[in-house]
Amino acid sequence: MARDYMLRIRLNSQELEKLKAEAQRRELSMSEVVRDYIKRMPKPKKAPQNMTETMTETSSTQG
């Protein structure tokens, strides 16, 4: 899979050390560790396309 986007984040020293340690433990790059965590995230819910869908979703969750 092509990787067309780059994410630049700021970490404090503790966060960086945790990421480095996890990457070393798993014998992966830090980028691979982050990508693996992203893959494990739940899929986002689809946003409603219109007001009818919004109202239907609201009424179904309220019982």
Backbone hydrogen bonds, N-H to C=O, Kabsch-Sander energy under -0.5 kcal/mol:
donor,donor_aa,acceptor,acceptor_aa,energy
4,D,2,A,-0.7
8,R,6,M,-0.5
9,I,7,L,-0.5
16,L,12,N,-2.4
17,E,13,S,-2.2
18,K,14,Q,-2.3
19,L,15,E,-2.3
20,K,16,L,-2.8
21,A,17,E,-2.6
22,E,18,K,-2.3
23,A,19,L,-2.5
24,Q,20,K,-2.7
25,R,21,A,-2.8
26,R,22,E,-2.1
27,E,23,A,-0.6
27,E,24,Q,-0.7
28,L,23,A,-2.7
33,V,29,S,-1.9
34,V,30,M,-2.2
35,R,31,S,-2.8
36,D,32,E,-2.3
37,Y,33,V,-2.2
38,I,34,V,-2.2
39,K,35,R,-2.3
40,R,36,D,-1.4
41,M,37,Y,-0.6
41,M,38,I,-1.2
54,T,50,N,-1.7
55,M,51,M,-2.6
56,T,52,T,-2.4
57,E,53,E,-2.7
58,T,54,T,-2.2
59,S,55,M,-2.5
60,S,56,T,-2.1
61,T,57,E,-1.4
62,Q,58,T,-1.0
